[in-house]
């Protein structure tokens, strides 16, 4: 399962990166003045490359969400560390809110 997730990540990362590079190269103005016939010919390809990049980028993000779910379901150590992190965050948040309310009470007096 982890091998499948890793291969899917590499595949979608590569597709997203390649489609981004193609879209950027197609839009670059480094070639100087581009004839209008060339712009008209490239316009459908630009829209297609933008769509491909958008789709692969969203799928790439989906892999991160899938990774998180796999780790939560399968990883006992991951769940323990996540629980510890969330508890630490909750305690820190409560502590800072109490501290700020005490400071505001002291300044009011």
Secondary structure, DSSP 8 states (H G I E B T S, - for coil): -HHHHHHHHHHHHHHHHHHHHHHHHHH--TT-S--HHHHHHHHHHHHHHHHHHHHHHHHHHHHHHHHHHHHHHH-HHHHHHHHHHHHHHHHHHHHHHHHHHHHHHHHH-
